[in-house]
Amino acid sequence: MPEALQLEERQACPLDAFRADVFAGLSRRQKALPSRWLYDARGSELFEAITKLDEYYLTRTETAILNLNAREIAAFCGRDTVLLEYGAGAGLKTEILLNALESPRLYVPIDLAADFLQQTVMRMGDGFPLLEIRPLIADFNTDFEIPTTVPARRRTAFFPGSTIGNLDEAETLLFLRRVRKQVGPQGNALIGIDLKKDVSTLLAAYDDRLKITAAFNLNLLARINRELRADFRLHLFAHEARWNRLESGIEMHLVSRVAHMVRIEDRTFHFASGETIHTESSRKYDVAAFADLVRAEDWRVGAIWTDSEKRFAIFGLKA
């Protein structure tokens, strides 16, 4: 394990944060759990499988945009850039960008899933042996510091996958503000967003025929069982994807099939039949609305790359 990864893992206390979020979320009238906890090692593996599904157009569409516009996007970032990737995951799309960049100076993958991040770092090290990689275990949706050992100049933030859609408007503005500060006054950002489209296509993307998304969602309960000594019976819950028109987003829920109780450590939680745990939202934007959001946090839209069907867009932002 790289030294930097070991250091940041010692500094982070994800179990305490996980416990606090679970207890607080399941105590709410509308039970809810932050989507970041879906991505443990098993959850990250399942999500990578989701990205290969026919129904899940997002990954292949964004990948095609990156491949088609790689040289232009690399020129936008500039030579010798320090690439900060928020929610790095497997970093597969990052390889396209790194291959196109002119003399990238440093790659900093940022993720909360330490085990999965370690695998990504090892694979990237094999693929880019001359590139310095300094992984950072952190939750991109909270305040954290970029280590002082990371050069402050020529930073580019990379946030692909429409992950920004998991955040509500207030969280999105905070994230944009945080990234603006972390890249500095001359920094750039590349952010992928999923564009609005027909609801049937959206629902299919989050409730596939092979039920891999269902397994991904239910894995969160398995994680609570394993890490917090809970007794969730997964067969008593069903995965459900819903369209929220007012929020312009897909919601993922875990629906209790029957009335029952769950014990987590020394606490008991009651579930009514049909009651749900809201586990993720994925908001969809139009170009103008997202441009207004980024401008509110002192970003300038420098470029927009999209596919021919206008399903997805990558925004190039200048601080």
VEXDREN-2710 file (C-alpha; in Angstrom, 1 decimal):
% VEXDREN-2710
k/r/px/py/pz
1/MET/0.0/0.0/0.0
2/PRO/1.4/3.4/-0.9
3/GLU/2.7/5.4/2.0
4/ALA/0.3/8.3/1.3
5/LEU/-2.7/6.0/1.3
6/GLN/-1.7/4.5/4.7
7/LEU/-1.2/8.0/6.2
8/GLU/-4.6/9.3/5.1
9/GLU/-6.3/6.1/6.2
10/ARG/-5.0/6.5/9.7
11/GLN/-6.2/10.1/9.8
12/ALA/-9.8/9.2/8.6
13/CYS/-12.3/7.7/11.0
14/PRO/-15.0/6.5/8.5
15/LEU/-16.7/4.0/10.9
16/ASP/-17.6/6.8/13.4
17/ALA/-19.0/8.9/10.5
18/PHE/-20.9/5.9/9.1
19/ARG/-22.4/5.1/12.5
20/ALA/-23.5/8.7/13.0
21/ASP/-25.1/8.9/9.5
22/VAL/-26.9/5.6/9.9
23/PHE/-28.4/6.4/13.3
24/ALA/-29.4/9.9/12.3
25/GLY/-30.8/8.8/8.9
26/LEU/-32.9/6.0/10.3
27/SER/-34.3/8.2/13.0
28/ARG/-35.8/10.6/10.5
29/ARG/-39.5/10.6/9.5
30/GLN/-38.4/9.8/5.9
31/LYS/-35.6/7.4/6.6
32/ALA/-32.6/8.2/4.5
33/LEU/-28.9/7.2/4.2
34/PRO/-26.2/9.3/2.4
35/SER/-25.4/7.8/-1.0
36/ARG/-21.6/7.9/-0.3
37/TRP/-21.9/4.9/1.9
38/LEU/-23.1/2.8/-1.0
39/TYR/-19.5/2.6/-2.2
40/ASP/-17.6/0.1/0.0
41/ALA/-15.4/-2.4/-1.8
42/ARG/-18.4/-4.6/-2.8
43/GLY/-20.6/-1.6/-3.6
44/SER/-17.8/-0.2/-5.8
45/GLU/-17.5/-3.5/-7.6
46/LEU/-21.3/-3.6/-8.2
47/PHE/-21.3/-0.1/-9.5
48/GLU/-18.6/-0.9/-12.0
49/ALA/-20.8/-3.8/-13.2
50/ILE/-23.8/-1.3/-13.5
51/THR/-21.7/1.0/-15.8
52/LYS/-21.5/-1.9/-18.3
53/LEU/-25.3/-2.5/-18.5
54/ASP/-27.2/-1.8/-21.6
55/GLU/-29.7/0.4/-19.7
56/TYR/-27.0/2.5/-18.0
57/TYR/-26.2/4.9/-20.9
58/LEU/-24.3/7.4/-18.7
59/THR/-20.9/5.8/-18.6
60/ARG/-20.6/4.9/-22.2
61/THR/-21.9/8.3/-23.3
62/GLU/-19.5/10.2/-21.1
63/THR/-16.7/7.9/-22.2
64/ALA/-17.5/8.5/-25.9
65/ILE/-17.5/12.3/-25.2
66/LEU/-14.0/12.0/-23.6
67/ASN/-12.6/9.9/-26.4
68/LEU/-14.0/12.1/-29.1
69/ASN/-12.8/15.4/-27.5
70/ALA/-9.7/14.2/-25.6
71/ARG/-7.2/16.5/-27.3
72/GLU/-9.4/19.6/-26.9
73/ILE/-10.2/18.7/-23.2
74/ALA/-6.4/18.2/-22.6
75/ALA/-5.7/21.6/-24.1
76/PHE/-8.3/23.1/-21.9
77/CYS/-6.5/21.7/-18.8
78/GLY/-3.1/22.8/-20.0
79/ARG/0.4/21.4/-19.7
80/ASP/1.8/20.1/-16.4
81/THR/-1.6/20.0/-14.8
82/VAL/-2.1/18.5/-11.3
83/LEU/-5.2/16.4/-11.7
84/LEU/-7.5/16.1/-8.6
85/GLU/-10.2/13.5/-9.1
86/TYR/-13.1/13.7/-6.7
87/GLY/-14.8/10.3/-6.0
88/ALA/-12.2/8.5/-8.1
89/GLY/-13.7/5.0/-8.0
90/ALA/-12.0/2.8/-10.6
91/GLY/-10.7/5.7/-12.5
92/LEU/-11.4/4.2/-15.9
93/LYS/-12.4/7.4/-17.6
94/THR/-9.5/9.1/-16.0
95/GLU/-7.2/6.9/-18.1
96/ILE/-8.6/8.6/-21.2
97/LEU/-7.8/12.0/-19.8
98/LEU/-4.3/11.1/-18.5
99/ASN/-3.4/9.6/-21.9
100/ALA/-4.4/12.9/-23.6
101/LEU/-2.8/15.3/-21.1
102/GLU/0.5/16.9/-22.0
103/SER/3.0/16.0/-19.3
104/PRO/0.6/15.7/-16.3
105/ARG/2.5/16.6/-13.2
106/LEU/0.6/14.7/-10.5
107/TYR/-2.6/12.6/-10.1
108/VAL/-4.5/12.8/-6.8
109/PRO/-7.4/10.3/-6.7
110/ILE/-9.8/11.2/-3.8
111/ASP/-12.2/8.6/-2.5
112/LEU/-13.7/7.3/0.7
113/ALA/-13.5/3.6/-0.2
114/ALA/-9.9/2.8/0.9
115/ASP/-9.7/-0.7/-0.4
116/PHE/-11.1/0.2/-3.8
117/LEU/-8.8/3.3/-4.0
118/GLN/-5.8/1.1/-3.3
119/GLN/-6.7/-1.1/-6.3
120/THR/-7.1/1.9/-8.5
121/VAL/-3.7/3.3/-7.5
122/MET/-2.0/0.0/-8.2
123/ARG/-3.6/-0.2/-11.7
124/MET/-2.8/3.4/-12.5
125/GLY/0.7/2.9/-11.4
126/ASP/1.1/0.0/-13.8
127/GLY/-0.5/2.0/-16.7
128/PHE/1.3/5.2/-16.0
129/PRO/4.7/4.2/-14.5
130/LEU/6.2/7.7/-14.9
131/LEU/3.2/9.5/-13.3
132/GLU/3.4/10.4/-9.6
133/ILE/0.2/9.4/-7.8
134/ARG/-0.8/10.6/-4.3
135/PRO/-4.1/9.1/-3.2
136/LEU/-6.2/10.8/-0.6
137/ILE/-8.9/9.1/1.5
138/ALA/-11.6/11.7/2.0
139/ASP/-15.3/12.4/1.5
140/PHE/-15.6/14.9/-1.3
141/ASN/-18.9/16.2/0.2
142/THR/-17.3/17.4/3.4
143/ASP/-14.6/19.9/4.1
144/PHE/-11.1/18.5/3.8
145/GLU/-7.6/19.8/3.0
146/ILE/-5.5/19.0/0.0
147/PRO/-2.0/18.1/1.5
148/THR/0.6/20.9/1.2
149/THR/2.8/18.5/-0.7
150/VAL/0.5/18.8/-3.7
151/PRO/1.6/21.7/-5.9
152/ALA/-0.9/24.6/-5.7
153/ARG/-0.5/25.8/-9.3
154/ARG/-2.1/24.4/-12.4
155/ARG/-4.7/22.3/-10.7
156/THR/-7.6/20.7/-12.5
157/ALA/-10.5/19.1/-10.7
158/PHE/-12.1/16.1/-12.4
159/PHE/-15.6/15.1/-11.3
160/PRO/-17.0/12.7/-14.0
161/GLY/-19.9/10.3/-13.9
162/SER/-22.7/12.8/-13.2
163/THR/-21.9/12.2/-9.5
164/ILE/-22.7/15.8/-8.8
165/GLY/-26.3/14.9/-9.5
166/ASN/-26.3/13.0/-6.1
167/LEU/-26.1/16.3/-4.3
168/ASP/-29.0/18.6/-3.6
169/GLU/-28.7/22.3/-4.7
170/ALA/-27.2/23.5/-1.4
171/GLU/-24.6/20.6/-1.4
172/THR/-23.8/21.3/-5.0
173/LEU/-23.1/25.0/-4.3
174/LEU/-20.9/24.0/-1.3
175/PHE/-19.1/21.5/-3.5
176/LEU/-18.4/24.0/-6.2
177/ARG/-17.2/26.5/-3.6
178/ARG/-14.9/23.9/-2.0
179/VAL/-13.4/22.9/-5.4
180/ARG/-13.0/26.5/-6.4
181/LYS/-10.9/27.1/-3.3
182/GLN/-8.9/23.8/-3.7
183/VAL/-7.9/24.4/-7.3
184/GLY/-6.9/28.0/-6.7
185/PRO/-7.5/31.3/-8.7
186/GLN/-6.0/29.9/-11.9
187/GLY/-7.5/26.4/-11.6
188/ASN/-9.9/24.5/-13.9
189/ALA/-12.6/21.9/-13.4
190/LEU/-14.2/19.2/-15.6
191/ILE/-17.6/18.2/-14.4
192/GLY/-19.9/15.6/-16.0
193/ILE/-23.7/16.1/-15.8
194/ASP/-26.6/13.9/-16.9
195/LEU/-29.0/16.0/-19.0
196/LYS/-32.8/15.8/-18.8
197/LYS/-34.5/13.2/-21.0
198/ASP/-37.6/11.0/-21.1
199/VAL/-38.5/9.4/-17.7
200/SER/-38.7/5.8/-19.0
201/THR/-35.0/5.9/-20.1
202/LEU/-34.0/7.3/-16.7
203/LEU/-35.9/4.7/-14.7
204/ALA/-34.5/1.8/-16.7
205/ALA/-31.0/3.1/-16.0
206/TYR/-31.6/2.8/-12.3
207/ASP/-33.6/-0.4/-12.2
208/ASP/-32.0/-2.8/-14.7
209/ARG/-33.4/-6.2/-15.8
210/LEU/-30.5/-8.1/-14.3
211/LYS/-31.1/-6.5/-10.9
212/ILE/-27.5/-5.5/-10.4
213/THR/-28.7/-2.0/-9.3
214/ALA/-30.9/-3.7/-6.7
215/ALA/-28.0/-5.7/-5.4
216/PHE/-25.9/-2.5/-5.2
217/ASN/-28.7/-0.8/-3.2
218/LEU/-29.2/-3.7/-0.9
219/ASN/-25.5/-4.0/-0.3
220/LEU/-25.8/-0.9/1.9
221/LEU/-27.8/-3.0/4.4
222/ALA/-25.3/-5.8/4.3
223/ARG/-22.6/-3.2/5.0
224/ILE/-24.5/-2.0/8.1
225/ASN/-24.9/-5.6/9.2
226/ARG/-21.2/-6.2/8.9
227/GLU/-19.7/-2.9/10.2
228/LEU/-22.3/-2.0/12.9
229/ARG/-23.5/-5.4/14.1
230/ALA/-27.0/-5.0/12.7
231/ASP/-29.6/-7.7/11.9
232/PHE/-31.1/-6.4/8.6
233/ARG/-32.8/-9.2/6.7
234/LEU/-32.2/-8.2/3.2
235/HIS/-35.0/-10.3/1.8
236/LEU/-37.5/-8.1/3.7
237/PHE/-36.5/-5.1/1.5
238/ALA/-37.0/-4.4/-2.2
239/HIS/-35.1/-1.9/-4.5
240/GLU/-37.3/0.8/-6.1
241/ALA/-36.4/3.6/-8.5
242/ARG/-38.7/6.6/-8.6
243/TRP/-38.9/9.9/-10.6
244/ASN/-39.1/13.0/-8.5
245/ARG/-40.5/15.7/-10.9
246/LEU/-40.1/18.6/-8.4
247/GLU/-36.4/17.8/-7.8
248/SER/-35.9/16.7/-11.4
249/GLY/-34.1/13.5/-10.4
250/ILE/-34.2/9.8/-10.0
251/GLU/-34.5/8.5/-6.4
252/MET/-33.4/5.1/-5.2
253/HIS/-35.3/3.6/-2.2
254/LEU/-35.2/0.4/-0.2
255/VAL/-38.9/-0.5/0.5
256/SER/-39.8/-2.6/3.6
257/ARG/-41.9/-5.5/2.4
258/VAL/-43.5/-6.1/5.9
259/ALA/-43.7/-4.4/9.2
260/HIS/-40.6/-5.4/11.3
261/MET/-37.8/-4.3/13.6
262/VAL/-34.1/-4.0/13.0
263/ARG/-31.4/-3.8/15.7
264/ILE/-28.2/-1.9/15.1
265/GLU/-25.7/-2.2/18.0
266/ASP/-27.8/-1.1/21.0
267/ARG/-30.6/0.6/19.2
268/THR/-33.8/-0.7/17.6
269/PHE/-35.5/0.8/14.5
270/HIS/-39.1/0.1/13.4
271/PHE/-40.2/-0.3/9.8
272/ALA/-43.8/-0.2/8.7
273/SER/-44.9/-2.2/5.7
274/GLY/-44.2/0.0/2.6
275/GLU/-41.9/2.4/4.5
276/THR/-38.7/3.3/2.6
277/ILE/-35.1/4.2/3.1
278/HIS/-34.1/6.9/0.6
279/THR/-30.5/5.9/-0.4
280/GLU/-29.7/8.1/-3.4
281/SER/-30.9/10.9/-5.6
282/SER/-29.5/11.5/-9.1
283/ARG/-30.6/15.0/-10.4
284/LYS/-30.8/15.8/-14.0
285/TYR/-30.0/19.2/-15.4
286/ASP/-30.4/21.3/-18.5
287/VAL/-27.3/23.2/-19.7
288/ALA/-28.6/26.6/-18.8
289/ALA/-29.6/25.7/-15.2
290/PHE/-26.2/24.1/-14.5
291/ALA/-24.4/27.1/-16.0
292/ASP/-26.3/29.4/-13.6
293/LEU/-25.2/27.2/-10.6
294/VAL/-21.5/27.3/-11.4
295/ARG/-21.6/31.0/-12.1
296/ALA/-23.1/31.6/-8.6
297/GLU/-19.8/30.2/-7.2
298/ASP/-17.4/32.3/-9.2
299/TRP/-16.8/29.8/-12.0
300/ARG/-16.7/30.8/-15.7
301/VAL/-18.0/28.3/-18.2
302/GLY/-15.1/27.9/-20.6
303/ALA/-16.3/25.0/-22.7
304/ILE/-19.1/22.4/-22.9
305/TRP/-18.7/19.0/-24.6
306/THR/-21.7/16.9/-25.3
307/ASP/-22.9/13.9/-27.4
308/SER/-24.9/14.1/-30.6
309/GLU/-28.2/13.1/-28.8
310/LYS/-27.6/15.7/-26.0
311/ARG/-27.9/13.0/-23.3
312/PHE/-24.8/14.0/-21.3
313/ALA/-22.4/17.0/-21.0
314/ILE/-19.0/17.7/-19.7
315/PHE/-18.5/21.3/-18.5
316/GLY/-15.1/22.8/-18.6
317/LEU/-14.9/25.5/-15.9
318/LYS/-12.4/28.2/-15.3
319/ALA/-12.0/29.6/-11.8
END
